[in-house]
Amino acid sequence: MKEIIFILDYNTFKKNLLETALQYSPFADKIWLRIKNIDANEIFYYAKNLRTFLPDKYLILSERVDIASMLKFNAVHLNKDCHELVVLKKKFKWLDFGYSAHSTNEILSMECFDYFTLSPLFETKKDFKVKPIGAVDVSWINKNIYALGGINPDNIDEIKNKGYSGIAGISLYKTIKELKNLLNHP
């Protein structure tokens, strides 16, 4: 478990989106531009600037396969409402496809995805009530799974050696440097 996906959430970082990406990109292996439910032109604008400023970074875009493909993003993160994954994978062979899961059973039922986030593992601040699933062992699943939700330096050891490819999160930027160090050292 060594990789960090920094979730660059549009609603959280809107005022300083690009500056935030540049500041934390040295510590993140992948950056997921989580931007949805806004005008496609605005999504394109932010995605294009992100690719321009981070030309070599592995970039993920939420839901918009068309924009991700045009701007040479590396992956698209889809939700449970996507029913055309097989078609998308045939048409956009160069893109990885990710999925947000909330249980191991959900991961097992979604065979075609290249990677998954599993959440929420720990307590996290939300506008709605969430029930953490805990430090679930996923080593038996044999898929690329990133732990998501409330991960910090105090609980990172609880998920080490449990089969995760890495961690993902929005608020982990607060301790991303320390988390990167903890992931790279047993």
SVG drawing of the C-alpha trace seen along z (x, -y; Angstrom):
<svg xmlns="http://www.w3.org/2000/svg" viewBox="-28 -32 38 46">
<polyline fill="none" stroke="black" stroke-width="0.4" points="0.0,0.0 1.9,-3.0 -0.3,-5.2 -2.3,-8.3 -5.2,-9.6 -5.8,-13.2 -9.5,-14.0 -9.5,-17.6 -13.1,-18.2 -14.5,-21.2 -17.0,-22.2 -14.3,-22.1 -11.4,-23.8 -13.3,-25.9 -11.6,-29.2 -8.1,-27.8 -8.6,-24.6 -5.4,-24.8 -3.2,-26.2 -4.3,-23.4 -3.5,-20.8 -0.1,-22.2 0.7,-22.5 -0.2,-18.8 0.7,-17.1 4.2,-16.2 2.8,-14.0 -0.1,-12.5 0.4,-9.7 -2.9,-10.5 -5.2,-13.4 -9.0,-12.9 -10.8,-16.1 -14.1,-15.4 -16.3,-17.9 -19.9,-17.1 -23.4,-18.5 -22.1,-21.7 -21.9,-23.0 -19.7,-20.9 -17.9,-24.1 -16.9,-24.8 -15.7,-21.2 -13.7,-21.4 -12.1,-24.7 -10.9,-23.3 -9.9,-19.9 -7.9,-21.6 -6.1,-23.8 -5.3,-20.9 -3.8,-18.9 -1.9,-22.0 -0.3,-22.6 0.3,-19.0 1.2,-17.4 2.8,-14.3 0.5,-13.6 -2.0,-10.7 -5.3,-12.5 -8.8,-11.1 -12.0,-13.0 -15.5,-12.3 -18.0,-10.9 -17.1,-12.9 -15.5,-10.3 -15.7,-12.7 -13.7,-15.5 -11.3,-13.0 -10.5,-11.6 -10.1,-14.9 -7.7,-16.2 -5.7,-13.0 -6.7,-12.2 -5.7,-8.8 -9.0,-7.6 -12.6,-8.3 -14.4,-7.7 -18.0,-6.5 -20.9,-6.1 -23.5,-3.4 -25.7,-4.9 -23.3,-4.0 -24.7,-1.1 -22.6,-1.2 -19.1,-0.4 -18.5,2.4 -19.2,0.1 -17.1,-2.7 -14.1,-0.4 -14.2,0.7 -14.4,-2.8 -11.9,-4.4 -9.4,-1.6 -6.7,-3.9 -8.7,-5.1 -8.9,-3.4 -12.3,-3.3 -12.9,-3.6 -15.9,-3.1 -16.9,-4.2 -18.0,-1.2 -19.4,-1.0 -18.9,2.8 -16.8,5.7 -19.9,7.3 -20.4,4.2 -16.8,4.5 -17.3,8.2 -20.4,7.4 -18.6,4.8 -16.2,6.9 -15.2,4.6 -13.7,1.7 -9.9,1.1 -9.9,-0.3 -12.3,-1.0 -12.5,-3.3 -14.1,-1.6 -15.7,-4.0 -16.2,-5.2 -13.7,-3.2 -13.6,-5.7 -15.7,-8.5 -15.7,-11.5 -17.3,-14.9 -20.4,-15.0 -23.6,-16.9 -25.4,-13.6 -24.9,-10.6 -22.5,-8.0 -21.7,-4.6 -18.1,-3.7 -17.4,-0.1 -14.1,0.1 -10.7,1.3 -12.0,4.0 -9.5,6.6 -9.6,6.7 -6.5,8.8 -8.6,11.7 -10.3,9.7 -7.4,9.3 -8.4,5.9 -7.0,2.4 -8.9,0.9 -8.2,-2.4 -9.3,-3.0 -11.4,-6.2 -13.0,-8.0 -11.5,-9.6 -8.0,-8.3 -5.3,-10.1 -1.9,-9.4 -3.6,-8.1 -5.5,-5.3 -3.3,-4.5 -1.7,-1.5 -5.2,0.1 -5.4,0.5 -1.8,1.4 -1.3,5.0 -5.0,5.4 -4.7,5.5 -5.3,1.9 -3.5,0.4 -3.4,-2.9 -5.5,-5.6 -7.8,-8.3 -9.4,-11.3 -10.4,-15.0 -9.3,-16.1 -6.1,-14.0 -4.4,-17.0 -4.0,-18.3 -1.6,-15.6 -0.6,-14.3 3.1,-14.7 3.0,-12.7 0.7,-10.1 3.0,-9.7 5.9,-9.1 3.9,-6.6 2.8,-4.7 6.4,-4.3 7.8,-3.1 6.5,0.0"/>
</svg>
